[in-house]
Amino acid sequence: RGLATLSLGSASQHAMELWDAQGMFLRHHDLVFLQPALITNIIRPLVDRGLVSEVESRSIVKDVVAFVKASLELEHTDVDKLYDELQAFVKFGIISSELLLSFLWRHANLAKEHYSQIIAMLAASGVIFRPESDAAVTAVPSQSSCAACPTYQIRAFEQK
């Protein structure tokens, strides 16, 4: 008596609206991100404006060298490759390799096998896009692209 009933679809919709309002997940159009902290850890290094001054002043080189030394799969020559890719990233927003993503996401605790899914999610949500011109593709002289990381550009750096 006096109990309001909701259909399962209606109840789940209300729950989703409540959780969305409480910040328990993020929603972008049809995409629902169930771990806001993870999304933050993925996107934060992509939009970190402090990275520009670190790359321009070369103060980031010590982090690049430490990152390469700590990795069992990288060689000393990867220091220059990574620095070149960081320069293209801060200048044009170019994301062209697993090496760059590994460095940017080094604190996010992500498995490399998930990069292609993360890239697809970022592209679907409009954070990154495939550049229309070849200028973006040639901006990185030492590209070491991979199947999971075709060249993308972050939306904040889109050329007008």
C-alpha contacts under 8 A as a table, 3 or more apart, distances in Angstrom:
res1	aa1	res2	aa2	distance
6	L	9	G	7.96
6	L	10	S	5.89
6	L	11	A	5.69
7	S	10	S	5.12
7	S	11	A	6.02
8	L	11	A	5.07
8	L	12	S	6.03
9	G	12	S	5.27
9	G	13	Q	6.11
10	S	13	Q	5.04
10	S	14	H	6.22
11	A	14	H	5.14
11	A	15	A	6.15
12	S	15	A	4.96
12	S	16	M	6.04
13	Q	16	M	5.06
13	Q	17	E	6.21
14	H	17	E	5.08
14	H	18	L	6.20
15	A	18	L	5.08
15	A	19	W	6.11
16	M	19	W	5.15
16	M	20	D	5.92
17	E	20	D	5.06
17	E	21	A	6.15
18	L	21	A	5.12
18	L	22	Q	6.19
19	W	22	Q	4.98
19	W	23	G	6.14
19	W	24	M	5.12
19	W	25	F	6.58
20	D	23	G	5.19
20	D	24	M	5.96
20	D	25	F	5.65
20	D	26	L	6.32
20	D	27	R	7.11
21	A	24	M	7.74
23	G	26	L	6.67
23	G	36	P	7.63
24	M	34	L	7.12
24	M	35	Q	7.45
24	M	36	P	7.01
25	F	32	V	6.92
25	F	33	F	5.46
25	F	34	L	4.63
25	F	35	Q	5.90
25	F	36	P	5.47
26	L	32	V	5.83
26	L	33	F	4.92
26	L	34	L	6.64
26	L	35	Q	7.69
26	L	36	P	6.05
27	R	30	D	7.21
27	R	31	L	5.72
27	R	32	V	4.48
27	R	33	F	6.05
28	H	31	L	5.14
28	H	32	V	6.44
28	H	125	S	6.54
29	H	32	V	7.98
29	H	125	S	7.93
31	L	125	S	7.31
33	F	36	P	6.43
33	F	39	I	7.42
35	Q	38	L	5.42
35	Q	39	I	6.50
36	P	39	I	5.09
36	P	40	T	6.12
37	A	40	T	5.01
37	A	41	N	6.23
38	L	41	N	5.02
38	L	42	I	6.23
38	L	108	A	7.41
39	I	42	I	5.05
39	I	43	I	6.09
40	T	43	I	5.24
40	T	44	R	5.61
41	N	44	R	5.50
41	N	45	P	7.25
41	N	105	W	7.60
41	N	107	H	7.82
41	N	108	A	5.51
42	I	45	P	6.72
42	I	46	L	7.40
42	I	105	W	6.52
42	I	108	A	6.59
43	I	46	L	5.19
43	I	47	V	6.53
44	R	47	V	5.47
44	R	48	D	5.96
45	P	48	D	5.08
45	P	104	L	5.74
45	P	105	W	6.94
46	L	104	L	7.27
46	L	154	I	7.54
47	V	156	A	7.66
48	D	51	L	5.70
48	D	52	V	7.91
49	R	52	V	5.62
49	R	53	S	7.69
50	G	53	S	5.64
50	G	54	E	6.46
51	L	54	E	4.97
51	L	55	V	6.06
51	L	90	V	7.10
52	V	55	V	5.33
52	V	56	E	6.08
52	V	90	V	5.44
52	V	91	K	7.85
53	S	56	E	5.00
53	S	57	S	5.84
54	E	57	S	5.34
54	E	58	R	5.81
54	E	59	S	5.12
54	E	60	I	5.17
55	V	58	R	4.86
55	V	59	S	6.53
55	V	60	I	5.70
55	V	61	V	7.70
55	V	83	Y	7.91
55	V	86	L	6.99
55	V	87	Q	6.48
55	V	90	V	7.64
56	E	59	S	7.89
56	E	87	Q	7.79
57	S	60	I	7.76
58	R	61	V	5.54
59	S	62	K	6.61
60	I	63	D	5.27
60	I	64	V	6.31
61	V	64	V	4.91
61	V	65	V	6.09
61	V	83	Y	7.28
62	K	65	V	5.16
62	K	66	A	6.13
63	D	66	A	5.08
63	D	67	F	5.99
64	V	67	F	5.06
64	V	68	V	6.19
64	V	79	V	6.24
64	V	82	L	7.24
64	V	83	Y	7.22
64	V	103	F	7.70
65	V	68	V	5.20
65	V	69	K	6.05
65	V	79	V	6.01
66	A	69	K	5.10
66	A	70	A	6.03
67	F	70	A	5.21
67	F	71	S	6.39
67	F	103	F	7.13
68	V	71	S	5.30
68	V	74	L	5.80
68	V	75	E	6.87
68	V	76	H	6.92
68	V	78	D	6.90
68	V	79	V	6.43
69	K	72	L	7.53
69	K	74	L	7.47
69	K	75	E	7.76
69	K	76	H	7.51
71	S	74	L	5.62
74	L	78	D	6.33
75	E	78	D	5.47
75	E	79	V	7.78
76	H	79	V	5.80
77	T	80	D	5.88
77	T	81	K	6.83
78	D	81	K	4.86
78	D	82	L	5.87
79	V	82	L	5.27
79	V	83	Y	6.15
80	D	83	Y	5.09
80	D	84	D	6.10
81	K	84	D	5.19
81	K	85	E	6.24
81	K	142	S	5.60
81	K	143	Q	7.44
82	L	85	E	5.02
82	L	86	L	6.09
82	L	99	L	6.70
82	L	100	L	6.19
83	Y	86	L	4.97
83	Y	87	Q	6.22
84	D	87	Q	5.12
84	D	88	A	6.39
84	D	140	V	6.51
84	D	141	P	7.15
84	D	142	S	6.88
85	E	88	A	5.09
85	E	89	F	6.02
85	E	94	I	7.83
85	E	95	I	7.81
85	E	96	S	7.68
85	E	100	L	6.46
85	E	140	V	5.85
85	E	142	S	7.43
85	E	143	Q	7.36
86	L	89	F	4.88
86	L	90	V	6.18
86	L	100	L	7.00
87	Q	90	V	5.39
87	Q	91	K	6.03
88	A	91	K	5.12
88	A	92	F	5.55
88	A	93	G	6.65
88	A	94	I	5.81
88	A	139	A	6.06
88	A	140	V	5.78
89	F	92	F	5.48
89	F	93	G	4.25
89	F	94	I	4.55
89	F	95	I	6.24
90	V	93	G	5.63
90	V	94	I	7.79
91	K	157	F	7.95
92	F	136	A	7.29
92	F	139	A	7.81
92	F	153	Q	7.50
92	F	157	F	5.75
92	F	158	E	7.64
93	G	153	Q	5.15
93	G	154	I	5.13
93	G	155	R	7.75
93	G	156	A	7.40
93	G	157	F	5.02
93	G	158	E	7.50
94	I	136	A	6.63
94	I	137	V	7.92
94	I	139	A	7.72
94	I	140	V	7.94
94	I	151	T	6.88
94	I	152	Y	5.92
94	I	153	Q	4.61
94	I	154	I	6.71
95	I	100	L	7.06
95	I	101	L	7.49
95	I	149	C	7.65
95	I	151	T	5.69
95	I	152	Y	5.12
95	I	153	Q	5.80
95	I	154	I	7.41
96	S	100	L	7.27
96	S	137	V	7.97
96	S	140	V	7.95
96	S	143	Q	6.71
96	S	144	S	7.37
96	S	145	S	5.64
96	S	149	C	5.91
96	S	150	P	5.85
96	S	151	T	4.27
96	S	152	Y	6.30
97	S	100	L	5.43
97	S	101	L	6.50
97	S	143	Q	6.92
97	S	144	S	5.72
97	S	145	S	4.51
97	S	146	C	6.06
97	S	149	C	5.33
97	S	150	P	7.15
97	S	151	T	7.40
98	E	101	L	5.00
98	E	102	S	5.86
98	E	112	K	7.80
98	E	115	Y	7.89
98	E	144	S	7.89
98	E	145	S	6.93
98	E	146	C	6.53
98	E	148	A	7.46
98	E	149	C	6.05
99	L	102	S	5.13
99	L	103	F	6.35
99	L	144	S	7.71
100	L	103	F	5.20
100	L	104	L	6.17
101	L	104	L	5.04
101	L	105	W	5.77
102	S	105	W	5.24
102	S	106	R	5.57
102	S	112	K	7.56
103	F	106	R	5.06
104	L	107	H	7.85
105	W	108	A	5.12
105	W	109	N	7.31
105	W	110	L	7.17
106	R	109	N	6.57
106	R	110	L	7.79
110	L	114	H	7.06
110	L	115	Y	7.86
111	A	114	H	5.56
111	A	115	Y	7.22
112	K	115	Y	5.30
113	E	116	S	7.04
114	H	117	Q	5.39
114	H	118	I	6.26
115	Y	118	I	5.00
115	Y	119	I	5.98
115	Y	148	A	6.44
115	Y	149	C	7.65
116	S	119	I	5.06
116	S	120	A	6.11
116	S	148	A	4.53
116	S	149	C	6.66
117	Q	120	A	5.01
117	Q	121	M	6.14
118	I	121	M	4.99
118	I	122	L	6.14
119	I	122	L	5.09
119	I	123	A	6.08
119	I	148	A	7.84
119	I	149	C	7.43
120	A	123	A	5.08
120	A	124	A	6.01
121	M	124	A	5.05
121	M	125	S	6.12
122	L	125	S	5.19
122	L	126	G	6.20
122	L	127	V	5.19
122	L	128	I	5.77
123	A	126	G	5.09
123	A	127	V	5.90
123	A	128	I	4.90
123	A	129	F	5.55
124	A	127	V	7.79
125	S	128	I	7.88
126	G	129	F	6.66
126	G	155	R	7.20
127	V	154	I	6.05
127	V	155	R	5.44
128	I	152	Y	6.23
128	I	153	Q	5.42
128	I	154	I	4.23
128	I	155	R	5.17
129	F	152	Y	5.41
129	F	153	Q	5.44
129	F	154	I	6.46
129	F	155	R	6.73
130	R	151	T	6.57
130	R	152	Y	4.66
130	R	153	Q	6.15
131	P	134	D	7.63
131	P	136	A	6.44
131	P	137	V	7.88
131	P	151	T	7.56
131	P	152	Y	6.20
131	P	153	Q	6.05
133	S	136	A	6.22
133	S	137	V	7.53
134	D	137	V	5.02
134	D	138	T	6.30
135	A	138	T	5.31
135	A	139	A	6.13
136	A	139	A	5.18
136	A	140	V	7.86
136	A	151	T	7.99
136	A	153	Q	7.77
137	V	140	V	6.82
137	V	151	T	6.49
138	T	141	P	6.47
140	V	143	Q	5.56
145	S	149	C	6.13
145	S	150	P	6.23
145	S	151	T	7.46
146	C	149	C	5.09
146	C	150	P	6.36
147	A	150	P	6.20
149	C	152	Y	7.76
153	Q	157	F	7.06
153	Q	158	E	7.08
154	I	157	F	5.74
154	I	158	E	6.87
155	R	158	E	5.23
